[in-house]
Amino acid sequence: MELRTVDALVEAIQSLRVRGAPLIGVTAAMGLAAVIRGLQSAGAPRTELIREAHDCAARLKASRPTAVNLSWALERMERVLDDAASGPPAVLARRLGEEAEAIQALDARTCRRIGEHGLGLLEGCSRVLTHCNAGALATAGIGTALAPVYLAHEQGMDVQVLVGETRPLLQGSRLTAWELGQAGIGVTVLTDNAVGELFRRTPPDVVFVGADRIAANGDVANKVGTYALAVLARRHAVPFYALAPTSTVDLHAGTGEDIPIEHRTADEVRRGLGATTAPEGATIWNPAFDVTPAELVDGIVTEWGVCRAPYGSALAHAVSAAAGPPP
């Protein structure tokens, strides 16, 4: 896809043509920079560039409410915008482009660091269960939840990945299974409602999931279905980890109750892949995310290491560290 307008950017994010919390943030930053560069090249005055940039940022922030990386990236862009507002239009456009590229590069480095910290959690593990897609297709790098798997594969470790379809849009079977297959990593797809039987018969060694927003107390908002996996993991004594950059940690959200949960259209369930699978008159409940309480999370892996409970101080320390020199 080539996204050249704010309308195209918003549509791509809302429709999940671009998805994954880190990649949404990168795309929004790149998109804002591209829109302003186009206006500057066409000769728009500085006041118009500033007005359009703020309008673009506001529209993009509103496109999806749960993934905090979106607002995090755009707030970085707006700080640069304010800093360069008094300069020539060409300098303003250039500075926004440089910041967008810095956000992309940071995400790629961050993914690698998350993978390095998570790799130790795979010691003695050969079967990893994940949910949705938190790999290379969701980030600017090798992913979050899948980053340790990719590094393990690089080192010759035999790690098999189990992934639920992730209904209703099947990000697990359509995206995760595809990218792992491309990398030569063994993957088994199962229906979402078969996960309980998997745990009963042959539990995985560990569960790795991503996150769209993490509250200050360690509650984790991720693709709907994650909470059920955490309950099963605790019942069967399987370690459960969330892997995400510090940009996903929202210290302003005290608990998961403070995280806005996006609800998507009924047609994603009724005819998400074309065929009608529910009656027209049926009421559809379609939350995109759920919240896993911190007490069910054995650890939160960021680019600064593995945070353990109590999460309040550990996450605050990681976020503070991220404000310093890049890892």
N, C-alpha and C positions, 0 to 999 in steps of 0.2 A: 504494500500500500504506500501511496504517497499522500501525506496529509499536509495540505497547504493552507487551510483555513481553520478558524476557531470552531466553526460548525462541524467540520470533518473530524477535528480532534475530539470534541465532546461526543460525537456519535460513536467514534471508534472505542472510546473508553466506556461509555454506557452500554454499548452492545457487546462488550467483551472481545471485540476484535483485538484490542490491546488489553491484557489483563495480567494480574500478578502485582502485588502492592509495590515492590521496588520499580518494576518496569513502568507502571502507571506514572510514578513520580518522574522518572527519566523522560518519558514521552511528553509529559506536560511541560517540563522545563525546555526540552528541545523544541517543542511546538511553539511555545511562547517566543523563544528566541527567533525562530524561523519567520513567524508572522511579523515581528517587529523589523527584522532585517529586510523583509519584502517591502514593507511600508517605507522604510528609510531609503531603500534603493529607488523607490518611486518618487522620492523627494518630499515626503511628509515632514512637516515641521516638528520640532522637539515637543511642543505641547500636545500635538496629536499622538505622537509616539507614546508619551507617558500615559495619556488617557486610554489609549487602546491597550497598552500593556496591563494596566490595572483592571480593565474590563475583561481582558482575556484571562487573567489570573482568577478573577472572581467566578467566571463561568466554568473554568476548569475545576476549581475547588468544589463547586457544587455538583459536579458530574457524578461522583460516587462518594457517599458519606463515610464509609467505614474505614477504608484504607488510609491511614494517617500519613503515609509516605507522600501522598498527593499534595496535601497542604504543606508538609515539610519542605518539599522541593520548591513549591511555588513561593513560599515565604523566603527562601534563600534568594530566589530570583528577584523578588520585590525589594529585598534589602539592597541588592546591587542596583536595581532601578532607582531607588531613592538616592543612593550614593553618587550615581552618575547623572542624575536628573539635570544638573546645571551645565553639563558639558555639551559638546557638539553632538548632533544626532548620530553621526557615524561612530563616535566613541561609545555612545549608549548602546547601539546595536551590537558593536563588537564585544563590549563587556558582558552583555547578556548571553551572547554565544559562548564566550569563554566559561561563564558560570555553568551553563548547561552541559558543556563538555566535561567540566570538573565534577559535576554531579554524576555523570555517566561513569567516569573513570573511578570515582570513589566507590560506586556500587560494585563495579567489577572487582576492585581490591577487597572490598568488604566481604563479598561472597567467598572469595578464596580464604580469607581469615576465618570466617565462620566454618568453612570446611576443615581447616586445620585444627580448630578447637574441637569440632565435633568428631574428628577422626578417632580420637582416643576413646570415645564412647562406643565405637564399633569393635573394640577389642573383644575377641571371643564371640562375636556376632556374625552370623551368616545370612540371616533372614530379617530384612527391614520392612516394616509396614509403613506406608505413607498414605496421604490423602490429598486429593485434588492435584494441583501442579505447582510445585515450588522449586522448579529446576531452571535450566537455562532459558526456557521460553517465558519465564516470569520475571527475569532480571536482566541486568546488563552483563552478567558474568555466568558462573556455573551454578547459580541457584543458591537457595538457603537450605531447606530441608534436604535437598539432594546433594548439596556440596560435599559432605563427607563421603557419600557414596561414590561420587566421581573421583575423589582423591584416593579412596580405597582401591578403586579399579585401576587408577594410574599406577599404584604400588603393587599390583598383581594379586590383591586380595579377592577371593571369590565371594562376592556379596550378591545375594538375590533380593530383588525388591518385589513386594506385594503391594498392589494398589487397587483400591476400590474404584468402580466406574466414576463415581462422584456425580450423582444425579442432581438436577435434571439435564445438565448440559455436557456431562461425561468428560470433564477435564482430565480425569484420571486415565480413562481408557483412550481418549483421543490425543492427549498431549503427553502426559507422563510416560505412558507405555511407548509412544512413538519416539520420544527423545532418548529414552534409555535404550531402546532397540538400536537407534542410530549410533549410540556409543558402544554397543556390544555388551551391554549389561543385561543380565537375565531378569526378566520381569514377568510376573503372573498377575493377570487382571481377574478380579472377582466382583460379583455384584455387591452393592453396598449392603444389602440385607443378608449376605453370606458371611459377613465379618464375625458375627457371634459364633457361628459354627467353626470358623477357622480358629478362633481362640480356644474353643472347647476341645478341638481335636489336636491341632498342632500350632500352638501359639507362636507368633513371631518372637524374635530375640529382643527387639526394641521397636519403638514407634517414634518416627521422626515426622513432625508436621511443621509447616510454616506458620505465619501469623500476619494478619492485616492490621491489627492494633493490639498492643499489650498495655494493660492498665498498670498504674504505679504499684499495685499490690501483687502483680504477677498473674492476674486473670488474663486469659488469652482469647481474643476474637480471631477466628479462622473460618474457613469454608464450613458451611453447615454439615454436620456429621462428625466433626472433630470431637465434640463433647462425648458422644456415644463411644468413640474409640478410647477416650481417656477413661471412661467408666469401665469398659471391658479390660483395658490394660491394668487398672488397679485391681480389679477382681481376680485377674490371672497373674499378678505379680510381674508384669512386664514393664520395664522402664519406659516412660513417656516423656519426650523432650519436644520443646518448641524451639525452632531455629529462625532467627530474624535479626536484621540490623538494628542498631540502637535508634535509627530514625523511625522505627516502628513502635518504639516505646513512647507512650503518651503519659507523661508525669502529671498532666492536668486531669486525667481521668483517674480518680481514686480507685475505683473498682470497675469490674465489667459492666455494672449497671449504668455507668456513665458513658459507655461506648454506644454510639448510634448504630443500629443494625439495619442494614439496607434490606428492603423487601422488594422483590422483583415482580415482573408481570405474570399474570396467570397463564398467559400463552406459552411461557417457557416450560411449564409443566404440561399444559393441555396439548400443545403441539410443538414442543421445543425442537424436535428434529424433523418436522414435516408432518408426520402422521398424527392424526387425532388420537390421543390416548386417555382422554377424560371427557365426560359429558359436558356439553356447553353450559348446562345449568348448574354444574357442580361448583361450589365455592372452593377456591384454591388458596392455600397458605404457602407462600414461597419465600421464606427468609433466605438470604444469600449466605449468612454467617450465623454462628452460634458462639457462645462464650464458655470456655472451659475454666472452672474455678482453679485458682492457684494451688489449692491443696491436692489436686490431681496431677500436677505438673512436677516431674522429678528434677527438671532443670531447664533453664532458658539459655540458649547458646547465642551469643552476639559476637561481633568481631573482636570484642575485648575479653572473651573467655566464657566460661560456663557459670551462670548465676544460679545459686541455690537458695532455697528458702532460709530465712525470711527474705522475700524478694524486694521489699521496699528499699532497704539500704543498698542492696546489691545492684538493682536496676538504676537507682539514682547515681551510684558511683560510675556505672558503665556509661550512662548518658553524659555525665560530667567529663569523663575521660574522652568521649567522642568530640567534645567541644575544643579539645586541645589539638596537638599535631596529629595528622592522619596516621593510622597504623601502618 
